[in-house]
Amino acid sequence: MALVVINYMSSISKSDFKNFFKYYKGEAQQEAGVEILFDQMRDVLKDDGHDWIQTYRSKAESSVSGHFTPDSTFDTKVTDNFTYSELTNGGEEARRFTSQDQCDVAVEICEFLEKARAKFGPIKITSGHRPPAINAAVGGASASEHLFAPGCGAVDAYPINGGGAEFESWCDANWPYSIGYGMSYRGFVHIGIRAGKPRVRWDY
Ligand SMILES: [Zn+2]
């Protein structure tokens, strides 16, 4: 009997408990487990106005970065401080992304820009997505990362408040993929990713 009690009382931690929700994917066995939990819950916890339900919902609604897709409106935040508009030359329809993979690469780059922003202040993106026709028109390289071909993507950017040289050095030290050193000659740093994510460096 004692052994049974010990097993029964072995407790999960609060973080263990959170993980049940974090990794919930609506799988059949998960739903069955949640139903058991629901059946054991006191009625007060099932009150739609209960603190836990209100808190849980408010978090979801105030989440800053919504789901960013090719069809999102241009004012959609890619990350907290960078919008879809900034990646498309102010919101040009012709520069919309056409696949979710492109959006995901853009998020990865913008997450890096957020770190740069925390250190250097507002960051101006001078060029983001350039579909083939636009890339050709502006004389971009035929294999430019700005095309956002599968696994690729890039932005050209500089810190609005100055400190461009420091920004370039910081990007060089902290971005493991593609960097084009353009601050001196072009007024921006090219920050990109190419397929397979190799480390690449070049001068303009
Ligand atoms: Zn570039």
Boltz pocket constraint, residues with backbone or C-beta under 6 A from the ligand:
constraints:
  - pocket:
      binder: B
      contacts: [[A, 127], [A, 146], [A, 154], [A, 155], [A, 156], [A, 180], [A, 190], [A, 191]]
      max_distance: 6.0
